[in-house]
Amino acid sequence: MSEGSEARPLLVFLNEVAGGRKLLKAVSERADRVPFVAVAAPQNQPAIGQLIDSGELRDAARARVEVTMSILSEYGVDSVGEVMDTEPSLALDDAIRAHEPGEVLLSCAAETRFGFTRKDLVAWATDRFEPEVEVTHIPVRISDDSVSWEKSHTLVVATQTVAAPDLVGRLKERAAGHPHRYTIICPRADDVTEPQIVRDLASTLAELYRADVDATGQPMSPDPFHAVKNAIEHYSIDEVLISTFAGESSRWLEDDLIGKVREITDKSVEHLEVGRPAAAVAAAVAEGEE
């Protein structure tokens, strides 16, 4: 951190997704040396999820902020949050002017570009703000992290069940047996409020971080198929895990979401039925069900 910056706030700028174990670690290491932590996000089009209007863009940005704030709170770090301009560079500039931080943790992909000239956001921020404000890039993609090819990247699709012990246990079990990284998307549902999705997603991410498992997440627009399709196109994933309630309790099953996803990808698509009795799972396996 630059000289004299220890008494100044820490700014967390979320350009794409919420959470992230590297981001949490970076904030935790600095939290006791700053007066407060500010979390900000631009109202830009997220990398995944089908958004159609400015209201949804604002909702997506607010969700990134609120999920990240909730995760920080789980680890004893209080923070303030706000949603900024649609243009990432203007949003970052406004956030730095408002909070006067000593350092900004810039959570974005390494190849993030903005504006008509497609400038590199990290390089632009470094040139503009340093040395007065230190700019630290926190990668959000597997390629940015330079992780081993042996680490599997799983796209997890869950809304009502995102905090279910069955799902969280399965994710931790998979990561313990073989290195995994998870991207969790939560398509919005009529019977689940946005605050509940934010709270449940943050709880799951925090639990995975406690187990030293890499994961990020984001509430998404309501159409689950389009959210999954966009995620598959955007991320280099190895498999898809769709979590629902058992049987007739799930609208996704009624709409054949699993079948539709299998038609658009050659990756493995696994279905986890939360709340399904263990005996029924064993019987299905014995009968050769997927």
N, C-alpha and C positions, 0 to 999 in steps of 0.2 A: 504494500500500500504506500502511496506517495507521502512525503513528509508533511506532517500536520493534518493528515486526513483521519486520524483515529477518532477524533471527537466529532466527526461528521457522520451523517446517516449512511446506511447501505441501501442502494437501490437494486431491486431485482426486476429485470425487464423480461417479460415473457412474450416472445414473438410468435410461438407456435403451439406448444403444449403446456400442460400443467405438470407440476411435480418434477421428479427426477432425482435419483439418489445422489448424483454428483452435485446438483444444485443444493439439496438439503445439507450435504456435507460442507459445502462452501459457506452457506449461511451460518450453520452451527459453529464453524470455526471462527467466525467474525462477530457473532451476535453479542458477546460480552464486551466488545471493544467499541461498539457504536451506540449512539443515543437511541436510535430506533431503526427498524427495517421497513422500507416501503416497497410494495409490490405493484407493478403497473403492467398493462398490456394494451397494445393498439387494437382498434376495432377493425382488424384486417381479416381477410379471408383465411381461415385456418387451412392447413395442408389437407386435412381430411374432414369429411362431412359435407352434406349438401345444404348450403345456405342460400336463401333467395332474396333477402332484403336487409336493409340497414339495421332493423330491430334485431334480427337474428345474429347479425355480426356483433352487435353490442352484447347480446346474451352470451355468445361464445367467448368473447373477451372477458366478460364479468366472471364466467365460469372458470376460466383459466386462473384468474386472480383469486377467486374464493376457494378453489380446491387447493391451490398452493398455500394460501393463508391458513387453511384448516390443517394441512400437513405440518406446517411450521408450528402451529399451536400444539399439535400432538407431541411435539418435541420441546415444548416449553419456550418457544420463540414467538413473542407477540409482534404483530405487524399491522400496518395500515395499507389499504389498497385502493386503486382507482383505475378506471378505464379511460384511455386516451384517444387521440386523433386516429383516423384510419390509416394515415401514412406512417409507417414505422419510424422514419427519421424524425418527422415532426413530433410524434408521440414521445420518442426518447428525449428529444431536445426539451420539450415541455416538462417532462418528468424531472429532468436534471435541473432545470430552472426552478421548479417548484420545491424540490427537496434539498438541493445543493449537497449531493452526496460526496463522500470522499472516494467511493468506488461504486461502479455499476457491474452487476453480474448479468451479462447479456446471454440469455438462454435462447439460442436459435441454432438452426442448421448452419454448417460452415459455408454452404453455397447460397445462403439467403441473399437475394437481390431485391432492390426496391427502385421505384421511380422509372421514368421513361428511359434513362440511360443504364438501368439495371446495375446500379452501383452495389458493391459488396458492403453489407450493413456493418460487419465487424470492422473492416478496414476504415470505412467512413467514420464510425464512432471513435475509433482509436485516433485518427487524424484530427478529428474535431475537438475532442475533449481532453486528451492527455497533453501535458502531464497534470493539469489541474484536477482532473478526475480520472482515476485509474479504470480502464476497461478490461474486464476479464471475461473471456468467452467460455460459456458452459455448453458443451456439445449436447445435442438432443437426439442424435442418430447413431446407429451402430457404426456406420462408416466413420463418423466423427470420433467415436470413442476408440477406434482402432482395436476392437476386441477380436478375439480369436474367431476364426471361421467355425470353430467347434461349438460356439455359443449359438443356441437356437433362438430365433426371434418369433414369438407367438403373438398373433393378434387375438385379443380376448374381447368378445362382444357380450356385454351384460348390462342390464339396467336394474330391474327389480332384484336381481340376485347378486349384484356386484359385491355386496358385503357379506354374502352368505358364507358361513363356516365351511360348507362343502366345497365351494369354489376357491376360497382363500387357501384351504388345506391342500387342494389339488395343485394349485400354483406353486406353493412352497414345496410340496412333495416332488413335483417335476424338477424344480430348480435344484433340489438337494441331490437328485439322482443324476442330473446332467445340467450344465450351465445354461440358463435361460435368460432372456430379456423379454419383458411383456409390454405391449402397447394395448391399453384398455380403452375401448370406446363404449360410451353409454348413450345410445339413441334415446331421446326423450320420449316419455310415455304419458298418456292422459291420466293414468291412475297413480303416477309418482311425481311429486312436486320437485321442482329444480333444486330447492335447498336440500331435500332428502337425497337426491342424486349426488350433489356436491359433497354432502357429509359422508355418504356411504363410499363413494369413490376415494375420498381422502383417507378414510379409515383403512381401506384395503391397501392403498399405496403405502401408507405409514407402516402397516403390518408387514408388507413385503420388504420395506427398507430395514426394519428391525431384523429380518432374516438375511440381510445383505443381498437382496435380490433387486436387480435393476428393473425399473418400470416407470412408465409415464402414462398419462391418461387424459381424457377429455370428454365431457358431455357433448352429445352430437344432436343434429337435427332429427326430427321424429322418424323419418323413413329408414328403418334398419338396413334394408338391402342396399340402398344407395350409399349409406355410411360405410358399410362393409366393402362395397365395390370400390369406392374412392380410396379407402385405406389400403386395399390390396394393390391398387394401381400406384399408390404413392410410396408405400414402404416395401422394402425388400424383406418379405416375411417367409418363414419356413412352414408355418401351419396356422390354422385358425381354430379357436376354441369358442364355441357359442354356448352360453349358459342360460338355461330357462328353468322355470318351474316344471315339474313333472306333468306329462300328459296334457289333459284338457285345460290345465291351469294356465297354459301359455298361448298367447295370441300369435307369437312368432311361429309356434308349431302349427297352429291352424292355418297360417299363411305360407307354410312350407319354406321358411327362411333357410333352413339347412340345405334342402334340396336345391334351392335357387343359387345359393353360394357355391355349392359343389359344381354347378354347371359353368361357373365363370372362372374357376381356378383349378389347376392341377395339383395344388397343395393339399395336404391332409386337412380335412374338416372334421373336428371332433365335437360331439354334442354332450354336454354335461347336464343331466337333469337334477336340479337341486331339490332335495326333499324326497327323492326316490328311495324307498327302503332298500337296505343292503341286499336282502334276499331277492328282491326283484332284479337288481343289477346282476347278481350272480346267475340268476336264471336266464336273463337275456344273453349274457356272455356264453353260457352253456349251449344256448340255442343258436348261437352265431349271429346275434343281432349286432349292428354297428353301435 
